[in-house]
Amino acid sequence: MKILVIEDEKALSDSICTYLKGHRYVCEVAADFDTAIKKTEIHDYDCILL
């Protein structure tokens, strides 16, 4: 499952992705709305966490 995490606080997004990767999820991070939109135009995500 591919998950996009939208979070501007780096420590929190790193923690979330570390946890998800530990459970064999593919995790990408966007620090802001514009980056998130660009990523969703390029990739298909199964889940987006705000």
Secondary structure as GFF3:
##gff-version 3
##sequence-region A 1 50
A	DSSP	beta_strand	2	6	.	.	.	ID=ss1
A	DSSP	alpha_helix	10	22	.	.	.	ID=ss2
A	DSSP	beta_strand	26	30	.	.	.	ID=ss3
A	DSSP	alpha_helix	33	42	.	.	.	ID=ss4
A	DSSP	beta_strand	47	49	.	.	.	ID=ss5
###
